[in-house]
Amino acid sequence: MRYDKGNIFGGIVMTTFADYFTPISAKEANTQLQTADNFILFIGRPTCPYCRRFEPKLTQVAKDNQLTVHFLNSENQDSDTQELRTTYNVPTVPGLLVAKSGHVKVVCDSSLSEEAILDFITH
């Protein structure tokens, strides 16, 4: 449990899922993946236990390394989200996509350590 900004329950401040990340639409994420020099996208949903296991690790990596991570909530299964997931082969969530200079790499593995997440993002 993290004690940052968020909702207050019984005097304890709790963060909400993916609160540290920048929300983005599937359409905008697709554009950024194709054009950005350096873009990080986390696809997940708060109702997914694997996403809830992965999200705090990614949040910590982002905070420690001053990284901007964009978040696409996969709870919304609209056609743009489905198309993005098909295009980049994201069969399950959590999905972590990193775009650098026109190349996109994808990993869907909630068991990654913070070190492995950072390595995936930076290399």
C-alpha positions as CSV (number, residue, x, y, z in Angstrom):
1,M,0.0,0.0,0.0
2,R,1.3,3.4,-0.9
3,Y,0.5,6.5,1.1
4,D,0.5,9.3,-1.5
5,K,-2.2,11.5,-3.0
6,G,-5.5,9.8,-3.6
7,N,-8.6,8.8,-1.6
8,I,-8.8,9.0,2.1
9,F,-10.2,6.0,4.0
10,G,-10.2,6.1,7.8
11,G,-7.5,8.7,7.9
12,I,-5.2,6.8,5.6
13,V,-4.5,8.3,2.2
14,M,-4.4,5.6,-0.6
15,T,-3.5,6.1,-4.2
16,T,-5.8,5.0,-6.9
17,F,-4.7,2.7,-9.7
18,A,-2.3,4.2,-12.2
19,D,-2.6,7.6,-10.6
20,Y,1.0,8.5,-11.3
21,F,0.6,7.9,-15.1
22,T,-0.8,10.2,-17.8
23,P,-4.2,9.0,-19.2
24,I,-4.3,8.6,-22.9
25,S,-6.8,7.5,-25.5
26,A,-6.1,4.5,-27.8
27,K,-6.1,6.7,-30.8
28,E,-3.5,9.2,-29.4
29,A,-1.4,6.3,-28.0
30,N,-1.3,4.7,-31.5
31,T,-0.2,8.1,-33.0
32,Q,2.5,8.4,-30.3
33,L,3.8,4.9,-30.8
34,Q,4.2,5.6,-34.5
35,T,5.8,9.0,-34.2
36,A,7.4,9.7,-30.8
37,D,11.1,9.4,-30.3
38,N,10.6,8.1,-26.7
39,F,7.2,7.0,-25.5
40,I,6.1,4.6,-22.7
41,L,2.6,3.1,-22.6
42,F,1.1,0.9,-19.9
43,I,-2.1,-0.9,-20.9
44,G,-4.1,-2.3,-18.0
45,R,-7.2,-2.1,-16.0
46,P,-7.8,-1.7,-12.3
47,T,-9.9,-4.9,-12.1
48,C,-7.0,-7.1,-13.3
49,P,-5.1,-8.7,-10.4
50,Y,-2.0,-9.0,-12.6
51,C,-2.2,-5.3,-13.5
52,R,-2.5,-4.4,-9.8
53,R,0.6,-6.5,-9.1
54,F,2.6,-4.8,-12.0
55,E,1.4,-1.2,-11.6
56,P,3.2,-0.4,-8.3
57,K,6.5,-1.6,-9.7
58,L,6.2,0.4,-12.9
59,T,5.2,3.5,-10.8
60,Q,8.3,3.1,-8.6
61,V,10.5,2.8,-11.7
62,A,8.9,5.9,-13.3
63,K,9.3,7.9,-10.1
64,D,12.9,6.8,-9.5
65,N,13.9,7.6,-13.1
66,Q,11.7,10.6,-13.8
67,L,9.9,8.8,-16.6
68,T,6.6,9.8,-18.2
69,V,4.4,6.8,-18.5
70,H,1.1,7.0,-20.4
71,F,-1.8,4.8,-19.3
72,L,-4.5,3.2,-21.5
73,N,-7.3,1.7,-19.5
74,S,-8.2,-1.6,-21.2
75,E,-11.5,-1.7,-19.4
76,N,-12.8,0.1,-22.4
77,Q,-12.8,-2.4,-25.2
78,D,-13.6,0.1,-28.0
79,S,-12.5,-0.6,-31.5
80,D,-9.5,1.8,-31.2
81,T,-8.2,-0.1,-28.1
82,Q,-8.8,-3.5,-29.8
83,E,-7.0,-2.3,-33.0
84,L,-4.0,-1.0,-31.0
85,R,-3.7,-4.3,-29.0
86,T,-3.9,-6.3,-32.3
87,T,-1.4,-4.1,-34.1
88,Y,1.2,-4.4,-31.3
89,N,0.4,-8.0,-30.3
90,V,-0.8,-7.2,-26.7
91,P,-2.9,-10.3,-26.0
92,T,-3.0,-9.9,-22.2
93,V,-2.6,-7.1,-19.7
94,P,-0.6,-5.7,-18.2
95,G,1.1,-4.6,-21.4
96,L,4.1,-2.4,-21.4
97,L,5.0,-0.8,-24.8
98,V,8.1,1.3,-25.4
99,A,8.6,3.3,-28.6
100,K,12.0,4.6,-29.6
101,S,12.8,6.1,-33.0
102,G,10.0,4.3,-34.8
103,H,10.6,0.9,-33.1
104,V,8.1,-0.5,-30.7
105,K,8.8,-3.3,-28.3
106,V,6.1,-5.0,-26.1
107,V,6.2,-7.1,-23.0
108,C,3.2,-8.6,-21.1
109,D,4.6,-10.0,-17.9
110,S,3.3,-8.9,-14.5
111,S,6.1,-10.9,-12.7
112,L,8.9,-8.5,-14.0
113,S,11.0,-7.0,-11.3
114,E,11.6,-3.2,-11.1
115,E,15.1,-3.9,-12.4
116,A,13.7,-5.8,-15.4
117,I,11.2,-3.1,-16.1
118,L,13.8,-0.4,-16.1
119,D,16.1,-2.6,-18.4
120,F,13.2,-3.2,-20.8
121,I,12.5,0.6,-21.0
122,T,16.0,1.7,-21.3
123,H,17.6,-0.9,-23.6
